[in-house]
Amino acid sequence: MQAAVILLPGLNRDRDMIAALTKITGQPPLTIWQTETTIPEDVDLIVVPGGFSYGDYLRCGAIAARMPVLQAVREKAARGVRVLGVCNGFQILVESGLLPGALMRNASLKFVCREVKLQVSNAATLFTSGYEAGQIIRCPVAHHDGNYVADAATLKALEDNDQVVFRYAEGTNPNGSINDIAGIINAEGNVLGMMPHPENLIENAHGGEDGRKLFEAALGLAAA
């Protein structure tokens, strides 16, 4: 399967994401610049990586969500293409309307950079089929605005429809997110947003491979 990474000014995890996808697939992903209005037809997975797009001005991800390439991402998502947003990428997907809710300033009002534990709350998605339901995995975080919030109706819908894919586990919630939410998926099941960085734990050189199965599943390589 062909992956593509979206490039925006201010992102600083694009190289990490490109390196991870290259190691896992054996070929570098396509890179799509912010001004592009189309994404190649053969792309099966679109990734919006982390960082500080446009310096986090206005709100994290607010300016990036209005760039031409995000309209192309929305069109692809509507056609069922898999989309993954990590950290700032999650914020961008929320700001672009592809995922519900909002990501606010961490409850501590401090930037948090450390490893957390995640519970796989839904292992029946296109992204998590390589894990077991309830499995606890390790994953790094690095963010200042990762506090997920949503109104009562939205939160109920997410919980009722099993759209909460990852939760911070064992008291490691780094930002105060409601219900310990670390990652959610859209109702159609093809757009995932998460604050932790699975691309930074995909090989032994990283200290473990807990994030690797997410990419293998998203790329159809889970059984490989």
Backbone as a chain_set.jsonl record, in Angstrom:
{"seq": "MQAAVILLPGLNRDRDMIAALTKITGQPPLTIWQTETTIPEDVDLIVVPGGFSYGDYLRCGAIAARMPVLQAVREKAARGVRVLGVCNGFQILVESGLLPGALMRNASLKFVCREVKLQVSNAATLFTSGYEAGQIIRCPVAHHDGNYVADAATLKALEDNDQVVFRYAEGTNPNGSINDIAGIINAEGNVLGMMPHPENLIENAHGGEDGRKLFEAALGLAAA", "coords": {"N": [[0.833, -1.195, 0.0], [0.382, 2.301, -0.626], [1.696, 5.065, 1.066], [1.278, 8.47, 2.185], [2.652, 11.537, 3.299], [1.658, 14.52, 4.762], [2.926, 17.781, 4.345], [3.59, 20.697, 6.133], [4.262, 24.137, 6.987], [6.189, 24.524, 9.913], [5.758, 22.048, 11.043], [7.471, 19.479, 12.806], [7.826, 16.824, 13.069], [7.683, 15.449, 10.784], [9.868, 14.243, 9.486], [10.461, 12.158, 11.232], [8.133, 10.651, 10.924], [8.224, 9.996, 8.201], [10.574, 8.478, 8.178], [9.793, 6.318, 9.812], [7.673, 5.165, 8.331], [9.053, 4.456, 6.044], [10.852, 2.525, 7.014], [9.047, 0.555, 7.805], [7.571, -0.119, 5.502], [9.455, -0.404, 3.528], [9.774, 1.366, 1.504], [9.978, 4.85, 0.695], [7.444, 7.16, 1.775], [5.104, 9.101, -0.188], [5.414, 12.657, -0.341], [3.422, 15.409, 0.397], [2.88, 18.697, -0.312], [1.637, 21.695, 1.323], [0.239, 23.381, -0.462], [-0.793, 21.825, -2.437], [-3.544, 20.625, -4.326], [-4.599, 18.24, -4.963], [-4.383, 14.696, -4.315], [-2.512, 11.857, -5.106], [-4.137, 9.116, -6.805], [-3.419, 6.525, -6.084], [-2.834, 6.472, -3.393], [-3.108, 5.046, -0.233], [-2.971, 5.458, 2.484], [-2.994, 8.352, 4.357], [-1.0, 10.538, 6.176], [-0.951, 12.947, 8.688], [1.461, 14.599, 10.242], [3.108, 15.403, 13.454], [3.948, 18.451, 15.305], [4.313, 21.976, 15.15], [2.422, 23.487, 13.462], [2.348, 26.429, 11.596], [3.193, 27.842, 13.816], [1.377, 27.4, 15.849], [-0.425, 29.487, 15.938], [-3.448, 31.387, 16.474], [-5.256, 28.956, 16.994], [-4.117, 25.69, 17.864], [-3.429, 24.032, 14.921], [-5.41, 25.387, 13.513], [-4.883, 27.209, 11.367], [-3.53, 25.545, 9.561], [-5.551, 23.731, 8.935], [-6.995, 25.047, 7.055], [-5.619, 25.12, 4.735], [-5.048, 24.409, 1.219], [-4.352, 21.658, 0.781], [-5.603, 20.288, 2.844], [-8.272, 20.265, 2.156], [-8.143, 18.505, 0.063], [-7.423, 16.24, 1.519], [-9.751, 15.896, 3.035], [-11.525, 15.237, 0.977], [-10.449, 12.803, 0.104], [-10.757, 11.296, 2.447], [-13.53, 11.18, 2.598], [-13.99, 9.422, 0.604], [-13.176, 7.088, 1.659], [-10.466, 6.62, 2.074], [-7.735, 5.896, 4.223], [-6.858, 7.881, 6.983], [-4.5, 9.287, 9.116], [-3.861, 11.213, 11.935], [-1.4, 12.618, 13.923], [-0.638, 13.963, 17.042], [-0.014, 17.266, 16.519], [-1.131, 16.778, 14.098], [-3.502, 15.459, 14.797], [-4.793, 17.59, 16.045], [-5.122, 19.215, 13.775], [-6.841, 17.633, 12.205], [-9.128, 17.724, 13.801], [-9.666, 20.489, 13.755], [-10.23, 20.738, 11.071], [-12.626, 19.514, 10.797], [-12.81, 16.806, 10.412], [-12.751, 15.153, 12.566], [-14.487, 15.03, 15.724], [-14.894, 17.325, 18.577], [-12.436, 19.041, 20.665], [-9.064, 20.182, 21.2], [-7.454, 21.241, 23.937], [-5.425, 23.467, 26.03], [-2.967, 21.803, 28.012], [-3.861, 20.465, 31.196], [-2.035, 21.002, 33.188], [-0.897, 23.268, 32.28], [1.564, 23.19, 31.148], [4.157, 22.23, 28.846], [4.399, 18.858, 27.914], [6.555, 16.152, 27.819], [7.153, 12.949, 27.569], [7.107, 9.387, 28.246], [4.091, 7.52, 28.008], [1.438, 5.284, 29.048], [-0.814, 3.428, 27.077], [-4.126, 2.288, 26.698], [-5.588, -0.009, 24.552], [-8.566, 0.616, 23.484], [-10.362, -0.017, 21.504], [-9.963, -2.571, 19.434], [-10.809, -3.289, 17.002], [-10.501, -1.821, 14.681], [-9.4, -0.3, 11.556], [-6.878, 0.508, 12.123], [-6.0, -0.64, 14.46], [-6.065, -3.395, 14.493], [-3.978, -5.106, 14.887], [-3.522, -5.26, 17.544], [-4.679, -6.346, 20.823], [-7.887, -6.134, 22.36], [-8.06, -4.024, 25.123], [-5.363, -4.232, 25.589], [-2.285, -3.006, 26.916], [-0.063, -0.592, 25.895], [3.133, 1.023, 25.333], [3.965, 4.478, 24.716], [5.382, 7.475, 23.403], [4.768, 10.931, 24.325], [4.487, 14.382, 23.355], [3.553, 17.384, 23.833], [1.669, 20.465, 24.142], [-0.911, 21.187, 24.029], [-2.941, 19.059, 24.443], [-5.227, 18.288, 25.666], [-8.057, 16.675, 25.495], [-11.373, 17.568, 24.819], [-14.969, 17.529, 24.767], [-18.424, 18.192, 24.039], [-21.263, 17.052, 25.983], [-23.062, 15.485, 24.453], [-21.552, 14.792, 22.194], [-19.456, 13.388, 23.4], [-20.871, 11.227, 24.508], [-21.757, 9.979, 22.164], [-19.295, 9.214, 21.034], [-18.393, 7.363, 22.953], [-20.513, 5.502, 23.01], [-20.436, 4.495, 20.43], [-18.044, 3.2, 20.266], [-15.838, 4.749, 19.439], [-13.699, 5.75, 20.76], [-10.476, 5.036, 20.658], [-7.92, 4.84, 21.818], [-6.869, 5.114, 25.211], [-5.366, 6.933, 27.878], [-3.54, 5.114, 30.229], [-3.236, 3.537, 33.469], [-2.846, 5.722, 35.207], [-1.361, 7.593, 33.736], [-2.216, 9.777, 32.292], [-1.368, 12.644, 30.617], [-2.336, 15.196, 30.27], [-4.912, 15.829, 31.122], [-7.11, 15.043, 29.642], [-10.539, 14.412, 28.969], [-12.199, 11.541, 30.191], [-9.85, 10.14, 29.908], [-9.083, 10.145, 27.24], [-7.075, 9.427, 24.487], [-6.969, 8.97, 21.806], [-9.112, 9.04, 18.972], [-11.568, 7.817, 16.597], [-13.245, 8.371, 13.464], [-16.803, 8.12, 12.706], [-17.107, 6.548, 10.463], [-14.852, 5.011, 10.482], [-12.356, 5.314, 9.245], [-10.675, 7.447, 9.75], [-8.309, 8.397, 11.982], [-7.327, 10.047, 14.915], [-4.731, 10.914, 17.158], [-2.962, 11.82, 20.145], [-0.45, 10.812, 21.241], [2.801, 9.626, 20.005], [3.191, 7.195, 17.893], [5.035, 6.668, 15.909], [7.496, 7.014, 17.006], [8.201, 4.77, 18.371], [8.882, 2.258, 17.053], [10.871, 0.457, 16.563], [13.679, -1.46, 17.796], [15.775, 0.268, 18.282], [14.509, 2.461, 19.206], [13.783, 1.671, 21.652], [11.728, -0.088, 21.801], [8.86, -1.668, 20.161], [6.195, -0.954, 20.223], [4.522, 0.824, 18.831], [4.545, 0.0, 16.23], [2.698, -1.879, 15.222], [0.4, -0.439, 14.751], [0.871, 1.01, 12.4], [1.408, -1.101, 10.669], [-1.086, -2.355, 10.585], [-2.694, -0.274, 9.542], [-1.61, -0.084, 7.031], [-2.203, -2.463, 5.925], [-0.53, -4.558, 6.521], [-0.565, -6.168, 8.689], [-0.658, -8.94, 8.956], [1.653, -9.671, 7.882]], "CA": [[0.0, 0.0, 0.0], [1.136, 3.548, -0.731], [1.435, 6.062, 2.105], [1.654, 9.848, 1.882], [2.787, 12.393, 4.471], [1.352, 15.917, 4.481], [3.946, 18.705, 4.816], [3.097, 22.037, 6.43], [5.26, 24.925, 7.714], [6.156, 24.41, 11.362], [5.771, 20.66, 11.51], [8.837, 19.03, 13.085], [7.853, 15.364, 13.204], [7.493, 14.855, 9.474], [10.993, 13.349, 9.181], [10.268, 10.945, 12.034], [7.062, 9.866, 10.317], [8.732, 9.475, 6.932], [11.538, 7.417, 8.509], [9.057, 5.159, 10.321], [6.943, 4.538, 7.226], [10.042, 3.862, 5.151], [11.355, 1.304, 7.639], [7.996, -0.455, 7.885], [7.111, -0.537, 4.177], [10.573, -0.646, 2.616], [9.84, 2.42, 0.497], [9.595, 6.13, 1.287], [6.099, 7.623, 1.426], [5.007, 10.348, -0.93], [5.259, 13.853, 0.482], [2.445, 16.295, -0.242], [3.032, 20.038, 0.249], [0.407, 22.352, 1.751], [-0.474, 24.063, -1.531], [-1.342, 20.862, -3.389], [-5.008, 20.532, -4.294], [-4.975, 16.846, -5.22], [-3.528, 13.646, -3.77], [-2.543, 10.772, -6.094], [-5.187, 8.109, -6.652], [-2.938, 5.256, -5.525], [-2.513, 6.618, -1.975], [-4.015, 4.274, 0.621], [-2.881, 5.994, 3.843], [-2.507, 9.729, 4.446], [-0.604, 10.845, 7.544], [-0.662, 14.336, 9.043], [2.363, 14.405, 11.393], [3.085, 16.351, 14.551], [4.79, 19.636, 15.286], [3.672, 23.24, 15.537], [2.097, 24.115, 12.187], [2.108, 27.879, 11.648], [3.509, 28.343, 15.14], [0.209, 27.255, 16.724], [-1.165, 30.744, 16.033], [-4.907, 31.303, 16.583], [-5.397, 27.724, 17.779], [-3.286, 24.639, 17.265], [-4.014, 23.385, 13.749], [-6.486, 26.17, 12.897], [-4.464, 27.726, 10.06], [-3.228, 24.394, 8.701], [-6.803, 23.108, 8.504], [-7.563, 25.846, 5.987], [-4.749, 25.048, 3.575], [-5.648, 23.63, 0.127], [-4.137, 20.216, 0.876], [-6.557, 19.666, 3.765], [-9.496, 19.999, 1.405], [-7.868, 17.253, -0.656], [-7.484, 15.168, 2.519], [-11.177, 15.676, 3.331], [-12.125, 14.528, -0.16], [-9.972, 11.418, 0.157], [-11.389, 10.647, 3.596], [-14.925, 10.935, 2.241], [-13.986, 8.274, -0.315], [-12.773, 5.903, 2.403], [-9.019, 6.492, 2.256], [-7.35, 5.949, 5.628], [-6.162, 9.108, 7.369], [-3.982, 9.261, 10.483], [-3.301, 12.465, 12.416], [-0.672, 12.408, 15.176], [-0.302, 15.165, 17.792], [-0.547, 18.411, 15.788], [-1.987, 16.214, 13.059], [-4.806, 15.248, 15.444], [-5.386, 18.923, 16.186], [-5.506, 19.661, 12.439], [-8.031, 16.879, 11.794], [-10.256, 18.266, 14.562], [-9.956, 21.82, 13.231], [-10.741, 20.616, 9.705], [-13.951, 18.914, 10.845], [-12.786, 15.365, 10.155], [-12.991, 14.503, 13.857], [-15.205, 15.941, 16.625], [-14.275, 17.728, 19.829], [-11.4, 20.073, 20.634], [-7.86, 19.906, 21.987], [-7.179, 22.448, 24.703], [-4.174, 23.53, 26.769], [-2.807, 20.783, 29.041], [-4.364, 20.884, 32.502], [-0.905, 21.505, 33.964], [-0.428, 24.494, 31.612], [2.968, 22.989, 30.807], [4.495, 21.285, 27.789], [4.689, 17.544, 28.483], [7.331, 15.282, 26.933], [7.526, 11.751, 28.313], [6.42, 8.174, 27.805], [2.862, 7.193, 28.718], [0.869, 3.987, 28.712], [-2.094, 3.526, 26.394], [-4.973, 1.107, 26.604], [-6.275, -0.136, 23.268], [-9.979, 0.49, 23.85], [-11.064, -0.637, 20.387], [-8.988, -3.275, 18.598], [-11.5, -3.739, 15.794], [-10.456, -0.764, 13.677], [-8.405, -0.466, 10.501], [-5.58, 0.916, 12.644], [-5.632, -1.331, 15.712], [-6.349, -4.828, 14.394], [-2.802, -5.867, 15.307], [-3.5, -5.293, 19.011], [-5.806, -6.99, 21.478], [-8.717, -5.216, 23.138], [-7.598, -3.89, 26.494], [-3.909, -4.31, 25.677], [-1.576, -1.809, 27.338], [1.169, -0.38, 25.143], [3.895, 2.231, 25.659], [4.03, 5.428, 23.608], [5.83, 8.798, 23.84], [3.966, 12.118, 24.03], [5.209, 15.656, 23.387], [2.563, 18.386, 23.424], [1.256, 21.518, 25.072], [-2.365, 21.343, 23.89], [-3.449, 17.719, 24.157], [-6.354, 18.045, 26.575], [-9.235, 16.46, 24.653], [-12.674, 17.9, 25.399], [-16.115, 17.468, 23.865], [-19.676, 18.389, 24.762], [-21.825, 15.809, 26.522], [-23.661, 14.675, 23.385], [-20.449, 14.246, 21.385], [-18.756, 12.387, 24.207], [-21.733, 10.036, 24.595], [-21.722, 9.312, 20.86], [-17.988, 8.57, 20.896], [-18.338, 6.201, 23.836], [-21.52, 4.518, 22.602], [-20.079, 3.921, 19.128], [-16.681, 2.645, 20.351], [-14.926, 5.583, 18.664], [-12.487, 6.004, 21.552], [-9.571, 3.948, 20.267], [-6.848, 4.772, 22.815], [-7.002, 5.885, 26.451], [-4.213, 6.928, 28.764], [-3.749, 4.042, 31.2], [-2.419, 3.393, 34.68], [-2.546, 7.017, 35.792], [-0.349, 8.325, 32.968], [-2.83, 10.879, 31.535], [-0.429, 13.757, 30.752], [-2.901, 16.484, 29.887], [-6.238, 16.05, 31.679], [-8.16, 14.7, 28.679], [-11.754, 13.824, 29.511], [-12.282, 10.083, 30.052], [-8.509, 9.653, 29.557], [-9.055, 9.915, 25.79], [-5.799, 9.7, 23.822], [-7.158, 8.854, 20.369], [-10.478, 8.728, 18.537], [-11.756, 7.522, 15.184], [-14.524, 8.884, 12.98], [-17.884, 7.136, 12.702], [-16.913, 5.642, 9.328], [-13.761, 4.103, 10.836], [-11.153, 5.435, 8.414], [-9.885, 8.612, 10.151], [-7.878, 8.266, 13.372], [-6.481, 11.091, 15.474], [-4.195, 10.551, 18.463], [-1.913, 12.724, 20.597], [0.867, 10.153, 21.36], [3.594, 9.462, 18.783], [3.57, 5.791, 17.669], [6.18, 6.586, 14.995], [8.733, 7.07, 17.785], [8.419, 3.51, 19.083], [8.598, 1.219, 16.043], [12.021, -0.426, 16.392], [14.458, -1.639, 19.02], [16.592, 1.457, 18.506], [13.658, 3.391, 19.958], [13.501, 1.091, 22.959], [10.559, -0.963, 21.716], [8.125, -1.665, 18.896], [4.769, -0.914, 20.548], [3.762, 1.597, 17.857], [4.699, -0.543, 14.879], [1.499, -2.598, 14.768], [-0.586, 0.517, 14.254], [1.18, 1.29, 10.998], [1.235, -2.337, 9.902], [-2.521, -2.541, 10.37], [-3.185, 0.775, 8.655], [-1.07, -0.336, 5.702], [-2.576, -3.801, 5.474], [0.632, -5.44, 6.692], [-0.667, -6.76, 10.028], [-0.42, -10.386, 8.917], [2.927, -9.933, 7.202]], "C": [[0.871, 1.25, 0.0], [0.714, 4.538, 0.352], [1.873, 7.433, 1.61], [1.685, 10.639, 3.177], [2.544, 13.838, 4.049], [2.425, 16.805, 5.106], [3.364, 20.108, 4.96], [4.183, 22.822, 7.162], [5.096, 24.785, 9.225], [6.084, 22.997, 11.888], [7.229, 20.235, 11.743], [8.926, 17.529, 13.324], [7.65, 14.679, 11.861], [8.621, 13.891, 9.123], [10.893, 12.052, 9.974], [9.233, 10.037, 11.384], [7.518, 9.231, 9.01], [9.695, 8.316, 7.186], [10.821, 6.156, 8.974], [8.347, 4.427, 9.192], [7.898, 3.858, 6.249], [10.569, 2.55, 5.714], [10.313, 0.189, 7.595], [7.604, -0.99, 6.514], [8.237, -0.892, 3.222], [10.672, 0.366, 1.504], [9.395, 3.741, 1.126], [8.179, 6.518, 0.886], [6.177, 8.83, 0.498], [4.932, 11.501, 0.058], [4.413, 14.858, -0.286], [2.508, 17.655, 0.432], [1.676, 20.715, 0.442], [-0.414, 22.972, 0.621], [-1.078, 23.114, -2.562], [-2.852, 20.751, -3.223], [-5.507, 19.124, -4.591], [-3.95, 15.92, -4.577], [-3.633, 12.462, -4.727], [-3.566, 9.678, -5.768], [-4.709, 6.858, -5.947], [-2.573, 5.34, -4.048], [-3.564, 5.922, -1.119], [-4.049, 4.795, 2.057], [-2.28, 7.387, 3.783], [-2.192, 10.015, 5.907], [-0.338, 12.342, 7.676], [0.172, 14.28, 10.324], [2.278, 15.534, 12.418], [4.033, 17.522, 14.374], [4.012, 20.85, 15.748], [3.333, 24.017, 14.261], [1.709, 25.579, 12.389], [2.28, 28.442, 13.055], [2.38, 28.246, 16.139], [-0.555, 28.566, 16.896], [-2.667, 30.508, 15.921], [-5.278, 30.16, 17.513], [-4.533, 26.682, 17.097], [-4.021, 23.979, 16.098], [-5.019, 24.22, 12.998], [-6.109, 26.694, 11.517], [-4.218, 26.581, 9.096], [-4.497, 23.77, 8.132], [-7.444, 23.83, 7.325], [-6.68, 25.903, 4.746], [-5.378, 24.15, 2.493], [-5.503, 22.118, 0.29], [-5.13, 19.553, 1.827], [-7.91, 19.452, 3.122], [-9.34, 18.708, 0.613], [-7.918, 16.066, 0.29], [-8.938, 14.863, 2.858], [-11.855, 14.896, 2.215], [-11.714, 13.064, -0.175], [-10.647, 10.652, 1.3], [-12.835, 10.298, 3.288], [-15.059, 9.737, 1.311], [-13.46, 7.011, 0.354], [-11.291, 5.696, 2.572], [-8.688, 6.655, 3.737], [-6.515, 7.198, 5.91], [-5.759, 8.997, 8.836], [-3.406, 10.631, 10.825], [-2.675, 12.252, 13.78], [-0.288, 13.752, 15.778], [-0.864, 16.401, 17.078], [-1.44, 17.946, 14.643], [-3.389, 15.933, 13.565], [-5.525, 16.586, 15.579], [-5.891, 19.451, 14.84], [-6.764, 18.939, 11.961], [-9.279, 17.361, 12.52], [-10.654, 19.628, 14.0], [-10.551, 21.769, 11.825], [-12.115, 19.957, 9.652], [-13.983, 17.427, 10.565], [-13.005, 14.552, 11.418], [-13.656, 15.509, 14.791], [-14.388, 16.331, 17.856], [-13.264, 18.842, 19.646], [-10.238, 19.64, 21.507], [-7.395, 21.206, 22.617], [-5.801, 22.376, 25.37], [-4.133, 22.435, 27.832], [-3.269, 21.324, 30.392], [-3.262, 21.472, 33.37], [-0.408, 22.858, 33.475], [1.046, 24.419, 31.243], [3.091, 22.038, 29.615], [4.909, 19.974, 28.437], [5.418, 16.691, 27.452], [7.801, 14.085, 27.745], [6.809, 10.541, 27.71], [5.167, 7.961, 28.651], [2.469, 5.767, 28.367], [-0.519, 4.2, 28.119], [-2.828, 2.197, 26.472], [-5.652, 1.121, 25.245], [-7.745, -0.413, 23.572], [-10.806, -0.161, 22.755], [-10.026, -1.248, 19.461], [-9.595, -3.746, 17.287], [-11.546, -2.652, 14.733], [-9.399, -1.083, 12.626], [-6.993, -0.174, 10.987], [-5.099, 0.065, 13.816], [-5.843, -2.834, 15.667], [-5.165, -5.695, 14.794], [-2.655, -5.963, 16.809], [-4.68, -6.097, 19.533], [-6.585, -5.952, 22.271], [-8.251, -5.207, 24.594], [-6.101, -3.934, 26.662], [-3.313, -2.966, 26.092], [-0.267, -1.719, 26.557], [1.852, 0.901, 25.622], [3.9, 3.162, 24.456], [4.508, 6.78, 24.139], [4.784, 9.867, 23.528], [4.871, 13.339, 24.085], [4.246, 16.728, 22.898], [2.246, 19.365, 24.544], [-0.258, 21.663, 25.096], [-2.977, 19.995, 23.505], [-4.649, 17.322, 24.983], [-7.643, 17.918, 25.773], [-10.517, 16.755, 25.423], [-13.75, 17.779, 24.329], [-17.372, 17.711, 24.689], [-20.279, 17.04, 25.113], [-22.38, 14.905, 25.432], [-22.586, 14.023, 22.52], [-19.721, 13.149, 22.136], [-19.564, 11.1, 24.309], [-21.709, 9.263, 23.281], [-20.399, 8.576, 20.658], [-17.907, 7.295, 21.724], [-19.303, 5.11, 23.372], [-21.13, 3.793, 21.321], [-18.67, 3.331, 19.094], [-15.685, 3.416, 19.485], [-13.717, 6.045, 19.469], [-11.561, 4.811, 21.339], [-8.463, 3.74, 21.298], [-7.214, 5.622, 24.023], [-5.672, 5.844, 27.198], [-4.508, 5.965, 29.911], [-2.826, 4.186, 32.401], [-1.944, 4.746, 35.225], [-1.542, 7.854, 35.035], [-0.927, 9.445, 32.111], [-1.978, 12.141, 31.703], [-1.042, 15.146, 30.603], [-4.283, 16.799, 30.446], [-7.389, 15.703, 30.758], [-9.335, 14.01, 29.349], [-11.797, 12.329, 29.201], [-10.95, 9.451, 29.634], [-8.348, 9.409, 28.058], [-7.721, 10.351, 25.193], [-5.919, 9.634, 22.308], [-8.57, 8.449, 20.028], [-10.504, 8.47, 17.034], [-13.1, 8.078, 14.743], [-15.551, 7.766, 12.91], [-17.719, 6.12, 11.578], [-15.732, 4.698, 9.542], [-12.492, 4.236, 10.03], [-10.285, 6.645, 8.747], [-9.588, 8.505, 11.644], [-7.016, 9.459, 13.76], [-6.013, 10.684, 16.853], [-3.086, 11.526, 18.843], [-0.556, 12.041, 20.73], [1.495, 9.881, 19.995], [4.001, 8.004, 18.56], [4.779, 5.654, 16.749], [7.512, 6.607, 15.725], [8.947, 5.845, 18.656], [8.085, 2.352, 18.143], [9.763, 0.264, 15.82], [12.828, -0.475, 17.683], [15.343, -0.437, 19.326], [15.821, 2.533, 19.267], [13.405, 2.908, 21.383], [12.282, 0.199, 22.975], [9.833, -0.78, 20.394], [6.617, -1.529, 19.104], [3.933, -0.16, 19.515], [3.722, 0.995, 16.47], [3.416, -1.182, 14.346], [0.413, -1.66, 14.261], [-0.367, 0.784, 12.766], [1.02, 0.043, 10.13], [-0.23, -2.607, 9.616], [-3.063, -1.535, 9.375], [-2.751, 0.562, 7.215], [-1.4, -1.726, 5.172], [-1.47, -4.807, 5.615], [0.566, -6.221, 8.002], [-0.339, -8.241, 10.038], [0.919, -10.721, 8.29], [4.013, -10.334, 8.184]], "O": [[1.967, 1.252, 0.56], [-0.472, 4.813, 0.53], [2.727, 7.546, 0.731], [0.844, 10.437, 4.053], [3.151, 14.323, 3.094], [2.795, 16.609, 6.264], [2.734, 20.636, 4.043], [4.964, 22.221, 7.899], [3.99, 24.913, 9.75], [6.326, 22.77, 13.073], [8.113, 20.593, 10.965], [9.97, 17.019, 13.73], [7.466, 13.463, 11.805], [8.375, 12.839, 8.532], [11.199, 10.976, 9.459], [9.418, 8.823, 11.298], [7.229, 8.064, 8.745], [9.642, 7.296, 6.498], [11.191, 5.049, 8.581], [8.414, 3.201, 9.107], [7.582, 2.806, 5.695], [10.718, 1.572, 4.981], [10.647, -0.976, 7.377], [7.332, -2.182, 6.37], [8.024, -1.59, 2.231], [11.547, 0.258, 0.644], [8.527, 3.748, 1.998], [7.758, 6.232, -0.235], [7.21, 9.494, 0.418], [4.438, 11.335, 1.174], [4.654, 15.124, -1.464], [2.222, 17.765, 1.625], [0.692, 20.348, -0.2], [-1.635, 23.077, 0.734], [-1.797, 23.551, -3.461], [-3.367, 20.779, -2.105], [-6.702, 18.849, -4.481], [-2.808, 16.306, -4.33], [-4.74, 12.095, -5.123], [-3.817, 9.366, -4.604], [-5.496, 6.188, -5.278], [-2.049, 4.372, -3.495], [-4.761, 6.174, -1.261], [-5.036, 4.6, 2.767], [-1.198, 7.586, 3.231], [-3.02, 9.763, 6.782], [0.401, 12.928, 6.884], [-0.356, 13.947, 11.385], [1.499, 16.477, 12.278], [4.814, 17.578, 13.424], [3.157, 20.76, 16.63], [3.896, 25.083, 14.013], [0.871, 25.917, 13.225], [1.603, 29.395, 13.44], [2.402, 28.923, 17.167], [-1.258, 28.743, 17.89], [-3.096, 29.519, 15.326], [-5.578, 30.378, 18.687], [-4.251, 26.776, 15.902], [-5.109, 23.431, 16.275], [-5.46, 23.808, 11.925], [-6.919, 26.636, 10.593], [-4.646, 26.634, 7.943], [-4.516, 23.332, 6.982], [-8.334, 23.288, 6.67], [-6.964, 26.652, 3.813], [-6.147, 23.241, 2.809], [-6.431, 21.372, -0.026], [-5.469, 18.384, 1.645], [-8.632, 18.535, 3.511], [-10.276, 17.917, 0.503], [-8.4, 14.997, -0.084], [-9.319, 13.696, 2.957], [-12.662, 14.002, 2.473], [-12.536, 12.186, -0.437], [-11.055, 9.503, 1.132], [-13.313, 9.232, 3.676], [-16.118, 9.114, 1.239], [-13.311, 5.978, -0.299], [-10.877, 4.696, 3.157], [-9.303, 7.47, 4.424], [-5.587, 7.523, 5.169], [-6.577, 8.655, 9.69], [-2.563, 11.153, 10.095], [-3.334, 11.763, 14.698], [0.317, 14.587, 15.106], [-2.083, 16.571, 17.036], [-2.387, 18.635, 14.263], [-4.363, 16.144, 12.843], [-6.71, 16.703, 15.267], [-6.958, 20.06, 14.77], [-7.653, 19.56, 11.377], [-10.362, 17.406, 11.936], [-11.838, 19.894, 13.791], [-11.297, 22.667, 11.436], [-12.708, 19.851, 8.578], [-15.06, 16.836, 10.487], [-13.401, 13.388, 11.349], [-13.421, 16.712, 14.67], [-13.34, 15.75, 18.137], [-13.233, 19.506, 18.611], [-10.396, 18.84, 22.43], [-6.997, 22.145, 21.928], [-5.106, 21.363, 25.285], [-5.142, 22.164, 28.483], [-3.086, 22.504, 30.691], [-3.522, 22.346, 34.196], [0.388, 23.52, 34.142], [1.701, 25.442, 31.048], [2.248, 21.166, 29.405], [5.68, 19.968, 29.397], [4.94, 16.53, 26.33], [8.746, 14.198, 28.525], [6.011, 10.671, 26.781], [5.178, 8.193, 29.86], [3.08, 5.127, 27.511], [-1.293, 5.034, 28.589], [-2.234, 1.128, 26.332], [-6.221, 2.132, 24.834], [-8.119, -1.544, 23.882], [-11.83, -0.785, 23.032], [-9.294, -0.529, 18.78], [-8.976, -4.51, 16.547], [-12.509, -2.562, 13.972], [-8.607, -2.012, 12.784], [-6.019, -0.561, 10.341], [-3.908, 0.057, 14.127], [-5.804, -3.487, 16.709], [-5.326, -6.894, 15.018], [-1.771, -6.662, 17.306], [-5.57, -6.48, 18.773], [-6.006, -5.0, 22.794], [-8.074, -6.259, 25.209], [-5.599, -3.7, 27.762], [-3.787, -1.913, 25.666], [0.535, -2.653, 26.559], [1.219, 1.757, 26.24], [3.847, 2.708, 23.313], [4.084, 7.196, 25.217], [4.008, 9.728, 22.582], [5.892, 13.338, 24.773], [4.128, 16.96, 21.695], [2.519, 19.119, 25.719], [-0.826, 22.192, 26.052], [-3.466, 19.816, 22.39], [-5.044, 16.157, 25.0], [-8.254, 18.922, 25.409], [-10.72, 16.26, 26.532], [-13.474, 17.911, 23.136], [-17.386, 17.465, 25.895], [-19.852, 16.007, 24.597], [-22.191, 13.69, 25.479], [-22.693, 12.851, 22.159], [-19.405, 12.102, 21.571], [-19.009, 10.006, 24.207], [-21.646, 8.033, 23.283], [-20.382, 7.447, 20.168], [-17.414, 6.27, 21.253], [-18.947, 3.932, 23.345], [-21.451, 2.618, 21.144], [-18.158, 3.0, 18.024], [-14.798, 2.822, 18.872], [-12.807, 6.665, 18.918], [-11.848, 3.704, 21.797], [-8.108, 2.605, 21.614], [-7.79, 6.702, 23.889], [-4.949, 4.848, 27.153], [-5.593, 5.995, 30.493], [-1.793, 4.854, 32.353], [-0.797, 4.893, 35.647], [-0.921, 8.742, 35.619], [-0.214, 10.014, 31.285], [-1.87, 12.66, 32.813], [-0.358, 16.153, 30.784], [-4.78, 17.911, 30.269], [-8.536, 16.034, 31.058], [-9.153, 13.132, 30.192], [-11.472, 11.905, 28.092], [-10.929, 8.356, 29.073], [-7.559, 8.556, 27.652], [-7.29, 11.491, 25.369], [-5.074, 10.176, 21.595], [-9.166, 7.613, 20.708], [-9.589, 8.851, 16.303], [-14.002, 8.24, 15.566], [-15.204, 6.592, 13.041], [-18.135, 4.969, 11.711], [-15.623, 3.686, 8.85], [-11.624, 3.367, 10.109], [-9.259, 6.857, 8.1], [-10.501, 8.52, 12.469], [-6.096, 9.837, 13.036], [-6.799, 10.163, 17.644], [-2.353, 12.006, 17.978], [0.442, 12.654, 20.352], [0.817, 9.903, 18.968], [5.079, 7.611, 19.007], [5.478, 4.642, 16.795], [8.544, 6.262, 15.148], [9.77, 5.863, 19.571], [7.157, 1.579, 18.381], [9.672, -0.64, 14.989], [12.669, 0.378, 18.557], [15.63, -0.153, 20.489], [16.417, 3.408, 19.895], [12.88, 3.647, 22.215], [11.84, -0.231, 24.041], [10.134, 0.124, 19.615], [5.84, -1.948, 18.246], [2.754, -0.469, 19.339], [2.946, 1.436, 15.623], [3.088, -1.046, 13.167], [-0.405, -2.05, 13.429], [-1.313, 0.782, 11.978], [0.553, 0.124, 8.994], [-0.578, -3.043, 8.519], [-3.809, -1.897, 8.464], [-3.442, 0.978, 6.285], [-0.935, -2.118, 4.102], [-1.458, -5.814, 4.908], [1.541, -6.868, 8.384], [0.2, -8.75, 11.021], [1.289, -11.89, 8.173], [5.147, -10.59, 7.779]]}, "num_chains": 1, "name": "protein.A"}
